[in-house]
Amino acid sequence: MTDAQVSEGTLVLLRHAKAEPPGRDGPDIDRQLTVDGRADARAAGSWLARHGLLPDVVLCSAAVRTRQTWHEVQTGLTGSPPEGGPAGPAPVVRYEPQAYEAQPDELLALLRGVDPGAGTILLVAHNPGISFLSHLLDPTGGDPDGLRTCDLVVHRLRGPWLDLGPRTAPISDRHTARG
């Protein structure tokens, strides 16, 4: 990362992986990933590595399931067997309490506050906010059903992160990771 502004940014939106059902033994924010969810998140990291989408900055909700998703994605990115992805430089990781149950405008505020030199940002968050954000950035390119667990949606922004807003970042790729 540098202090210079990037002319084109890549934003990767990732809905957290499959978690335990709500209402079990504790509050929603403490729900953990299932075994399948962990495998799916590692597969998401492997897909990101294979496509050269190594993040400079990771914005991650502070919920347990999103933090666990990021940890497993990181395992897939770093090439731990059997994924085989490139390690790359370590990203700046910010666990953001305000990303939990956030609406698109709150997620946009977080994204606009990222270092202008960041080329690729990975946002790990929740529905419905992350699906609404993807639709806001590219109303014609998204899935009308929104993001499923461990869905990755890649948006491309021409210009600085401060300009991120409605219809400014078309979708260039999409993938549902399954382990």
Stockholm file with secondary structure:
# STOCKHOLM 1.0

chainA/1-179         MTDAQVSEGTLVLLRHAKAEPPGRDGPDIDRQLTVDGRADARAAGSWLARHGLLPDVVLCSAAVRTRQTWHEVQTGLTGSPPEGGPAGPAPVVRYEPQAYEAQPDELLALLRGVDPGAGTILLVAHNPGISFLSHLLDPTGGDPDGLRTCDLVVHRLRGPWLDLGPRTAPISDRHTARG
#=GR chainA/1-179 SS CCSSCCSEEEEEEEECCCBCCTTSSSCGGGCCBCHHHHHHHHHHHHHHHHTTCCCSEEEEESSHHHHHHHHHHHHHHTTCTTSCCCCCCCCEEEEEGGGTTCCHHHHHHHHHTSCTTCSEEEEEECTTHHHHHHHHHCTTTSCTTCCCTTEEEEEEEESCGGGCCTTCSCEEEEEECCC
#=GC SS_cons         CCSSCCSEEEEEEEECCCBCCTTSSSCGGGCCBCHHHHHHHHHHHHHHHHTTCCCSEEEEESSHHHHHHHHHHHHHHTTCTTSCCCCCCCCEEEEEGGGTTCCHHHHHHHHHTSCTTCSEEEEEECTTHHHHHHHHHCTTTSCTTCCCTTEEEEEEEESCGGGCCTTCSCEEEEEECCC
//
